[in-house]
Amino acid sequence: MAEPASVPVDPKRVREIKIKSGVVRRLAKEKVSYQQESEKLSQKINKMKTESCDDYDIKKQEELLEESKKMISDCERRLISAWDELSKIMKTEKDLKDTEEYKAAEIVLSEAKVAANRQ
């Protein structure tokens, strides 16, 4: 039995969706990772302060914490931009909705929605 003929899909458009969704996924993971690191550093600093550790060591840990916080805001800024860009592409490429890459990108967008502050 012959399969129904399908419309050829432009591989460049599909590849762009795949790349953009990979960027969104990576940035969402990166943001979560920096948030976890910041939380651990905060706890470590508090513990060091209660144990009366050396001020120099505490100061160095606080510097690391500030760097992590800067990275969180940087990741968030890049994630919002990437999320918006992928969302825009998904709206203009509706004809690709039956491809695996499009379906995967929809999942990535929904999973990264909270991390990208998109409601």
Rosetta constraint file for C-alpha pairs under 8 A:
AtomPair CA 9 CA 14 HARMONIC 7.66 0.50
AtomPair CA 9 CA 96 HARMONIC 7.41 0.50
AtomPair CA 10 CA 14 HARMONIC 6.60 0.50
AtomPair CA 11 CA 15 HARMONIC 5.89 0.50
AtomPair CA 12 CA 16 HARMONIC 6.14 0.50
AtomPair CA 13 CA 17 HARMONIC 6.47 0.50
AtomPair CA 14 CA 18 HARMONIC 6.29 0.50
AtomPair CA 14 CA 96 HARMONIC 7.55 0.50
AtomPair CA 14 CA 99 HARMONIC 7.94 0.50
AtomPair CA 14 CA 101 HARMONIC 6.52 0.50
AtomPair CA 14 CA 102 HARMONIC 7.47 0.50
AtomPair CA 15 CA 19 HARMONIC 6.11 0.50
AtomPair CA 16 CA 20 HARMONIC 6.04 0.50
AtomPair CA 17 CA 21 HARMONIC 6.00 0.50
AtomPair CA 17 CA 86 HARMONIC 7.09 0.50
AtomPair CA 17 CA 89 HARMONIC 7.37 0.50
AtomPair CA 17 CA 90 HARMONIC 7.71 0.50
AtomPair CA 17 CA 101 HARMONIC 6.60 0.50
AtomPair CA 17 CA 102 HARMONIC 6.72 0.50
AtomPair CA 17 CA 105 HARMONIC 6.87 0.50
AtomPair CA 18 CA 22 HARMONIC 6.19 0.50
AtomPair CA 18 CA 101 HARMONIC 5.67 0.50
AtomPair CA 18 CA 102 HARMONIC 7.70 0.50
AtomPair CA 18 CA 105 HARMONIC 7.03 0.50
AtomPair CA 19 CA 23 HARMONIC 6.34 0.50
AtomPair CA 20 CA 24 HARMONIC 6.36 0.50
AtomPair CA 20 CA 82 HARMONIC 7.08 0.50
AtomPair CA 20 CA 85 HARMONIC 7.88 0.50
AtomPair CA 20 CA 86 HARMONIC 5.90 0.50
AtomPair CA 21 CA 25 HARMONIC 6.10 0.50
AtomPair CA 21 CA 86 HARMONIC 6.68 0.50
AtomPair CA 21 CA 104 HARMONIC 7.82 0.50
AtomPair CA 21 CA 105 HARMONIC 5.26 0.50
AtomPair CA 21 CA 108 HARMONIC 6.32 0.50
AtomPair CA 21 CA 109 HARMONIC 7.59 0.50
AtomPair CA 22 CA 26 HARMONIC 6.04 0.50
AtomPair CA 23 CA 27 HARMONIC 6.09 0.50
AtomPair CA 23 CA 82 HARMONIC 6.93 0.50
AtomPair CA 24 CA 28 HARMONIC 6.09 0.50
AtomPair CA 24 CA 79 HARMONIC 6.09 0.50
AtomPair CA 24 CA 82 HARMONIC 5.79 0.50
AtomPair CA 24 CA 83 HARMONIC 5.95 0.50
AtomPair CA 24 CA 86 HARMONIC 7.93 0.50
AtomPair CA 24 CA 108 HARMONIC 7.16 0.50
AtomPair CA 24 CA 109 HARMONIC 7.60 0.50
AtomPair CA 24 CA 112 HARMONIC 7.14 0.50
AtomPair CA 25 CA 29 HARMONIC 6.31 0.50
AtomPair CA 25 CA 108 HARMONIC 6.23 0.50
AtomPair CA 25 CA 112 HARMONIC 6.99 0.50
AtomPair CA 26 CA 30 HARMONIC 6.06 0.50
AtomPair CA 27 CA 31 HARMONIC 6.08 0.50
AtomPair CA 27 CA 75 HARMONIC 6.21 0.50
AtomPair CA 27 CA 76 HARMONIC 7.79 0.50
AtomPair CA 27 CA 78 HARMONIC 7.36 0.50
AtomPair CA 27 CA 79 HARMONIC 5.56 0.50
AtomPair CA 28 CA 32 HARMONIC 6.36 0.50
AtomPair CA 28 CA 75 HARMONIC 7.82 0.50
AtomPair CA 28 CA 76 HARMONIC 7.99 0.50
AtomPair CA 28 CA 79 HARMONIC 6.58 0.50
AtomPair CA 28 CA 112 HARMONIC 5.99 0.50
AtomPair CA 28 CA 115 HARMONIC 6.10 0.50
AtomPair CA 28 CA 116 HARMONIC 7.48 0.50
AtomPair CA 29 CA 33 HARMONIC 6.09 0.50
AtomPair CA 30 CA 34 HARMONIC 6.26 0.50
AtomPair CA 30 CA 75 HARMONIC 6.95 0.50
AtomPair CA 31 CA 35 HARMONIC 6.18 0.50
AtomPair CA 31 CA 71 HARMONIC 7.82 0.50
AtomPair CA 31 CA 72 HARMONIC 5.54 0.50
AtomPair CA 31 CA 75 HARMONIC 5.57 0.50
AtomPair CA 31 CA 76 HARMONIC 6.58 0.50
AtomPair CA 31 CA 115 HARMONIC 7.58 0.50
AtomPair CA 32 CA 36 HARMONIC 6.19 0.50
AtomPair CA 32 CA 115 HARMONIC 7.91 0.50
AtomPair CA 33 CA 37 HARMONIC 6.17 0.50
AtomPair CA 34 CA 38 HARMONIC 6.05 0.50
AtomPair CA 34 CA 68 HARMONIC 5.89 0.50
AtomPair CA 34 CA 69 HARMONIC 7.49 0.50
AtomPair CA 34 CA 71 HARMONIC 6.88 0.50
AtomPair CA 34 CA 72 HARMONIC 5.85 0.50
AtomPair CA 35 CA 39 HARMONIC 6.25 0.50
AtomPair CA 35 CA 68 HARMONIC 7.60 0.50
AtomPair CA 35 CA 69 HARMONIC 7.65 0.50
AtomPair CA 35 CA 72 HARMONIC 6.57 0.50
AtomPair CA 36 CA 40 HARMONIC 6.26 0.50
AtomPair CA 37 CA 41 HARMONIC 6.12 0.50
AtomPair CA 37 CA 68 HARMONIC 7.09 0.50
AtomPair CA 38 CA 42 HARMONIC 6.07 0.50
AtomPair CA 38 CA 65 HARMONIC 5.69 0.50
AtomPair CA 38 CA 68 HARMONIC 5.84 0.50
AtomPair CA 38 CA 69 HARMONIC 6.71 0.50
AtomPair CA 39 CA 43 HARMONIC 6.30 0.50
AtomPair CA 40 CA 44 HARMONIC 6.11 0.50
AtomPair CA 41 CA 45 HARMONIC 6.04 0.50
AtomPair CA 41 CA 61 HARMONIC 6.93 0.50
AtomPair CA 41 CA 62 HARMONIC 7.83 0.50
AtomPair CA 41 CA 64 HARMONIC 7.72 0.50
AtomPair CA 41 CA 65 HARMONIC 5.99 0.50
AtomPair CA 42 CA 46 HARMONIC 6.21 0.50
AtomPair CA 42 CA 65 HARMONIC 7.02 0.50
AtomPair CA 43 CA 47 HARMONIC 6.15 0.50
AtomPair CA 44 CA 48 HARMONIC 6.08 0.50
AtomPair CA 45 CA 49 HARMONIC 6.13 0.50
AtomPair CA 45 CA 58 HARMONIC 6.23 0.50
AtomPair CA 45 CA 61 HARMONIC 6.55 0.50
AtomPair CA 45 CA 62 HARMONIC 7.06 0.50
AtomPair CA 46 CA 50 HARMONIC 6.26 0.50
AtomPair CA 47 CA 51 HARMONIC 6.15 0.50
AtomPair CA 48 CA 52 HARMONIC 6.08 0.50
AtomPair CA 48 CA 53 HARMONIC 5.25 0.50
AtomPair CA 48 CA 58 HARMONIC 6.70 0.50
AtomPair CA 49 CA 53 HARMONIC 6.12 0.50
AtomPair CA 49 CA 58 HARMONIC 7.32 0.50
AtomPair CA 53 CA 57 HARMONIC 7.17 0.50
AtomPair CA 53 CA 58 HARMONIC 7.03 0.50
AtomPair CA 54 CA 58 HARMONIC 6.44 0.50
AtomPair CA 55 CA 59 HARMONIC 6.03 0.50
AtomPair CA 56 CA 60 HARMONIC 6.26 0.50
AtomPair CA 57 CA 61 HARMONIC 6.32 0.50
AtomPair CA 58 CA 62 HARMONIC 6.18 0.50
AtomPair CA 59 CA 63 HARMONIC 6.25 0.50
AtomPair CA 60 CA 64 HARMONIC 6.38 0.50
AtomPair CA 61 CA 65 HARMONIC 6.20 0.50
AtomPair CA 62 CA 66 HARMONIC 6.22 0.50
AtomPair CA 63 CA 67 HARMONIC 6.26 0.50
AtomPair CA 64 CA 68 HARMONIC 6.24 0.50
AtomPair CA 65 CA 69 HARMONIC 6.25 0.50
AtomPair CA 66 CA 70 HARMONIC 6.24 0.50
AtomPair CA 67 CA 71 HARMONIC 6.27 0.50
AtomPair CA 68 CA 72 HARMONIC 6.24 0.50
AtomPair CA 69 CA 73 HARMONIC 6.52 0.50
AtomPair CA 70 CA 74 HARMONIC 6.19 0.50
AtomPair CA 71 CA 75 HARMONIC 5.91 0.50
AtomPair CA 72 CA 76 HARMONIC 6.02 0.50
AtomPair CA 73 CA 77 HARMONIC 6.11 0.50
AtomPair CA 74 CA 78 HARMONIC 6.28 0.50
AtomPair CA 75 CA 79 HARMONIC 5.82 0.50
AtomPair CA 76 CA 80 HARMONIC 6.03 0.50
AtomPair CA 76 CA 115 HARMONIC 7.45 0.50
AtomPair CA 76 CA 116 HARMONIC 6.36 0.50
AtomPair CA 77 CA 81 HARMONIC 6.38 0.50
AtomPair CA 78 CA 82 HARMONIC 6.09 0.50
AtomPair CA 79 CA 83 HARMONIC 5.82 0.50
AtomPair CA 79 CA 115 HARMONIC 7.91 0.50
AtomPair CA 79 CA 116 HARMONIC 5.79 0.50
AtomPair CA 80 CA 84 HARMONIC 6.04 0.50
AtomPair CA 80 CA 116 HARMONIC 4.94 0.50
AtomPair CA 80 CA 117 HARMONIC 7.34 0.50
AtomPair CA 80 CA 118 HARMONIC 7.96 0.50
AtomPair CA 81 CA 85 HARMONIC 6.15 0.50
AtomPair CA 82 CA 86 HARMONIC 6.10 0.50
AtomPair CA 83 CA 87 HARMONIC 5.99 0.50
AtomPair CA 83 CA 109 HARMONIC 6.80 0.50
AtomPair CA 83 CA 112 HARMONIC 7.73 0.50
AtomPair CA 83 CA 113 HARMONIC 7.87 0.50
AtomPair CA 83 CA 116 HARMONIC 6.84 0.50
AtomPair CA 84 CA 88 HARMONIC 6.09 0.50
AtomPair CA 85 CA 89 HARMONIC 6.28 0.50
AtomPair CA 86 CA 90 HARMONIC 6.09 0.50
AtomPair CA 86 CA 105 HARMONIC 7.99 0.50
AtomPair CA 86 CA 109 HARMONIC 7.83 0.50
AtomPair CA 87 CA 91 HARMONIC 6.37 0.50
AtomPair CA 87 CA 109 HARMONIC 7.26 0.50
AtomPair CA 88 CA 92 HARMONIC 6.50 0.50
AtomPair CA 89 CA 93 HARMONIC 5.99 0.50
AtomPair CA 90 CA 94 HARMONIC 6.27 0.50
AtomPair CA 90 CA 102 HARMONIC 7.46 0.50
AtomPair CA 90 CA 106 HARMONIC 7.96 0.50
AtomPair CA 93 CA 97 HARMONIC 7.47 0.50
AtomPair CA 96 CA 102 HARMONIC 6.33 0.50
AtomPair CA 97 CA 102 HARMONIC 5.41 0.50
AtomPair CA 97 CA 103 HARMONIC 6.53 0.50
AtomPair CA 98 CA 102 HARMONIC 6.96 0.50
AtomPair CA 98 CA 103 HARMONIC 7.13 0.50
AtomPair CA 99 CA 103 HARMONIC 6.45 0.50
AtomPair CA 100 CA 104 HARMONIC 6.03 0.50
AtomPair CA 101 CA 105 HARMONIC 6.01 0.50
AtomPair CA 102 CA 106 HARMONIC 6.27 0.50
AtomPair CA 103 CA 107 HARMONIC 6.54 0.50
AtomPair CA 104 CA 108 HARMONIC 6.26 0.50
AtomPair CA 105 CA 109 HARMONIC 6.09 0.50
AtomPair CA 106 CA 110 HARMONIC 6.29 0.50
AtomPair CA 107 CA 111 HARMONIC 6.09 0.50
AtomPair CA 108 CA 112 HARMONIC 5.97 0.50
AtomPair CA 109 CA 113 HARMONIC 5.85 0.50
AtomPair CA 112 CA 116 HARMONIC 5.98 0.50
AtomPair CA 113 CA 117 HARMONIC 6.15 0.50
AtomPair CA 113 CA 118 HARMONIC 5.03 0.50
AtomPair CA 113 CA 119 HARMONIC 6.63 0.50
AtomPair CA 114 CA 118 HARMONIC 5.93 0.50
AtomPair CA 114 CA 119 HARMONIC 6.95 0.50
